[in-house]
Amino acid sequence: GAWLGLRYLDRRVRERTGDSLRIVVGTTHESLKAWFDAEREYAEQFARDPRLVQLAQAQLTVPRTRDALLASEGCNDLRSLFNNWGLRHEEQGFALVAPDLITAFSTRESDVGRRHLIADERPDHLRIAFSGETVFVPPMRSGVPSSESDEEPSASVPTMFAMVVSMFSVPLARLRSPAFTSSGITPY
């Protein structure tokens, strides 16, 4: 009798735990979907902004050397635009990736003039973005310092959205969502 009672109790506890876990997974899934939809819409709004489109076009005419890109008027104008929008938070950033996969602008200067991380780590996602579709880029190790003053590569795992800026094949990536960093909000 006691053995059967314990087996019954064990089965009931497992069933209730399973039900609870299914509810938690469902709620988490719905929360992530709502977050994804809001973030995608937020990023797409910026990609359609006429000022951003104009500045992105101008920046893409600059020779793809780090010095030329950083010294360009377009780089300064883009930085001012993002600062005016209040987007220079520790967990956010933007990058303008040229069709040759070089970062023509980034809110993180260390990325400018380099091949963009997505081009190396998630090339299929970048191809989708260049085709005109907004795409979520799953977390990946960045391998670069997490801030301008750091010398060591970051262990953070940036999450990105890549999309075309207006009608031009220029992905704009919103970087480092706080929801997907490896150890909380990581400086950018």
Helices and strands as residue ranges (DSSP letters): H 2-48, H 50-59, H 66-71, H 73-84, E 94-97, E 103-106, G 109-111, H 117-121, H 123-130, E 135-137, E 160-164, E 171-174, G 178-180
